[in-house]
Amino acid sequence: MFKKLTKSFISGSIAQLLKIVIPFASVEAIIRFSVAPTDILGNLKIKNVIPNIIQTETNILKKIGSKIFIKKNEIHIIGKKKIKNINIKTAPYPGFPTDLQAQIMVLLSKADKKSLITEEIFENRFMHVAELNRMGTRISIKGNKALIEGNTIFRPAQLMATDLRASVSLVLAALAAKGKSQINRIYHLDRGYENIEKKLKKVGAKIRRIN
């Protein structure tokens, strides 16, 4: 079905003062855009959300160092330059979601000390690590644990998406890098995020799709 190679060009950028309205289609979509401003030192307001059902995720971001302000159906997230390390275990709801594991790994790669992620839900869930290491991260895998060294300075690279969650983490890493990155096989991304490049452009990202 997907015979044609699809690509995306991304340039590193920092979102400054941002405001975006995101319909509450799923918790996953909200969480992804919650991690993004933290990762690229942005300032983002997310509307039309139900904060109570993503308390675990927002609490983790607070522990890492993000400033988060919650009003009824709106979350205001401010990324910090200094990111704190943390140990995380994935778990069924209301625990930390496995679907956010790859994205939070990008964020923890910039933490000031080592972090540990333990994947308790699925096997072989670290396929994105090899690509992230090509961008400068120092992540080692042992069984269901990923040790993240921290203090990463991301560098641009030619990248290959392996699955939906991995492809999102590569987008975040590319946004944090200085220079252009190219992500191939983004049909994985399209399975979960419709027109993600258009949404990211609205919040200051330099990103375009090429076919």
Secondary structure as UniProt FT lines:
FT   STRAND          7..11
FT   STRAND          20..21
FT   HELIX           27..39
FT   TURN            40..41
FT   STRAND          43..47
FT   HELIX           51..54
FT   HELIX           55..64
FT   STRAND          67..71
FT   TURN            72..73
FT   STRAND          74..78
FT   STRAND          87..90
FT   TURN            93..94
FT   HELIX           98..100
FT   HELIX           101..108
FT   TURN            109..110
FT   STRAND          115..118
FT   TURN            127..128
FT   HELIX           129..134
FT   TURN            135..136
FT   STRAND          139..142
FT   TURN            143..144
FT   STRAND          145..148
FT   STRAND          158..160
FT   HELIX           164..176
FT   STRAND          180..184
FT   HELIX           187..190
FT   TURN            191..192
FT   TURN            194..195
FT   HELIX           196..202
FT   TURN            203..204
FT   STRAND          206..210
//
